Amino acid sequence: MLEFTAIDFETVPGEHGPIPAEIGLVVFNEAGQILHYFEASAPVNQLYAKSANCCESIVSTWPQIKEHLQNKVILGHNIGYDYAILKKSFPALEIERTVDSLQISRQVYKDLFSDYSLSALLECLDLTQSLNTLKVNDHFTPHRALYDAMGAALLCLELLSKPKGRELIIPQQQSLF
């Protein structure tokens, strides 16, 4: 059964680009089972420093998250942004491929919505209530890394239930003949 790792970063501005402040990671399969989740924050400001999951830095989490990222299918809503932060934080990381729930949503629900942000899609597709029942910490709200990673996972499962979404998420092997 195909597994995905949904990721989300929250960042703060830095002198040389965004600094990762919080990472959320959710490993799930196409049957909808959450197999693992992880959250960590770096003490870049008061909000993240007081988190129960605060660590020295996001980079210091590598031993805990490596097995869930290395050679895996990585999913995110606007994955290009999160993948850039991921590679900046963990340059040796090699993945199988990325899946962008934003781009796939735009294709599956073409011209259906005016806003394809994660929170808007979750609301329009009636997924917000399901997401909120997963409340795994005291700050499980939009624009926090674990919430958004779980939201992207739920959105991916919804997209997998649509033929076009499934086709875009799970590429078919092409015949050589």
Secondary structure, DSSP 4 states (H G I P E B T S, - for coil): --EEEEEEEEEE--TTS-EEEEEEEEEEETT--EEEEEEEE-SSSHHHHTSTTB-S-SGGGHHHHHHHHTTSEEEETTHHHHHHHHHHH-TT---SEEEEHHHHHHHHTTTT-S--SHHHHHHHTT-HHHHHTT--STT--TTSHHHHHHHHHHHHHHHHTSHHHHHHHSPPPPP--
